[in-house]
Structures are given as C-alpha cells and as structure tokens.
Amino acid sequence: MKIRVNDEVIVLAGKDKGKTGKVTKVLRKKDKVVVENINMVMKSQKPNSMNQEGGRFNIELPIHVSNVKKIEKDTKKAKKD
C-alpha cells in the first residue's frame, strides 16, 4: 500500500466522490484508510456510566484503498528569469 498517514487523497467512488482530505489512519490488514471529514456517519449511543448524556455523534468510517487516490504535490520550483 503506497498511501500513508498525512497523505492528501481524493475519493474516487462512493457518496463523497470528488472530495479531498488527509489520511488520519491506515488499516493495513483490511486494506482501508480513514480520511478526515470523509465517509461521516451518525452514531447513536445510549447513556451509560462513561457517558451520562448519550446522544448522537459524527464518526469517520474507513474507505477501501481502491476508492482513493494519492494527490501528488508539484515539487518543481518555478524558475525566476
């Protein structure tokens, strides 16, 4: 897998197609990556001893590596004449 943490990627398929973001986590065994603010879902949680209020939270789910593409930065510097 050539995608690493902090790489800038673009989503090629799914509900977030065309969006870009930074990789926050790489799951090598499952061939998936977690991208910030991409593939967000609402998770409901009942109140418990750790979280007295409960409620609904936004979380990021992993995306398969084949559905993202690394964005290459242009490393060439412009020549000054």
C-alpha positions as CSV (number, residue, x, y, z in Angstrom):
1,M,0.0,0.0,0.0
2,K,1.5,3.3,-1.0
3,I,-0.8,5.6,1.0
4,R,0.5,6.7,4.4
5,V,-0.7,8.8,7.3
6,N,-0.9,12.6,6.5
7,D,-1.0,12.0,2.7
8,E,-3.5,14.1,0.8
9,V,-6.0,11.9,-1.1
10,I,-9.1,12.3,-3.4
11,V,-12.1,10.0,-3.2
12,L,-12.8,8.2,-6.5
13,A,-16.0,6.3,-5.6
14,G,-18.9,6.5,-3.2
15,K,-21.1,9.2,-1.7
16,D,-18.1,11.5,-1.2
17,K,-16.7,11.2,-4.7
18,G,-14.5,14.1,-5.7
19,K,-13.8,15.3,-2.2
20,T,-10.3,15.6,-0.8
21,G,-8.8,15.1,2.6
22,K,-5.9,14.0,4.7
23,V,-5.4,10.4,5.8
24,T,-5.6,10.0,9.6
25,K,-5.3,6.3,10.0
26,V,-4.2,3.3,7.8
27,L,-5.6,-0.2,8.4
28,R,-3.1,-2.4,6.5
29,K,-4.7,-5.8,7.3
30,K,-8.1,-4.7,5.9
31,D,-6.7,-2.5,3.1
32,K,-8.6,0.5,4.3
33,V,-7.9,4.1,5.2
34,V,-9.7,6.7,7.4
35,V,-9.8,10.2,5.8
36,E,-10.7,13.2,7.8
37,N,-14.2,14.6,7.2
38,I,-14.9,11.8,4.6
39,N,-17.5,9.0,5.0
40,M,-19.1,10.6,8.0
41,V,-22.0,8.8,9.7
42,M,-24.1,9.5,12.8
43,K,-23.7,7.1,15.6
44,S,-26.3,6.9,18.4
45,Q,-25.2,6.0,21.9
46,K,-27.3,5.2,24.9
47,P,-26.4,6.8,28.2
48,N,-24.1,4.7,30.4
49,S,-21.6,5.2,33.3
50,M,-18.9,6.7,31.0
51,N,-21.2,9.0,29.0
52,Q,-24.1,10.2,31.2
53,E,-25.9,12.1,28.4
54,G,-25.7,9.7,25.5
55,G,-26.7,11.2,22.2
56,R,-25.7,11.3,18.5
57,F,-22.1,11.7,17.3
58,N,-20.4,12.1,13.9
59,I,-17.7,9.5,13.3
60,E,-15.5,8.7,10.3
61,L,-15.6,5.2,8.8
62,P,-12.8,3.6,6.8
63,I,-12.8,3.6,3.0
64,H,-11.2,0.9,0.9
65,V,-7.8,1.9,-0.6
66,S,-9.0,1.2,-4.1
67,N,-11.5,4.0,-3.8
68,V,-8.9,6.7,-3.0
69,K,-6.0,8.2,-5.0
70,K,-3.0,10.0,-3.6
71,I,-2.6,13.6,-4.7
72,E,0.9,14.3,-5.9
73,K,2.3,17.7,-4.9
74,D,4.2,19.6,-7.6
75,T,7.7,19.6,-6.2
76,K,9.3,21.6,-9.1
77,K,10.0,25.2,-8.3
78,A,9.2,27.9,-10.8
79,K,12.2,29.3,-12.5
80,K,12.7,33.0,-12.0
81,D,14.0,34.9,-15.0
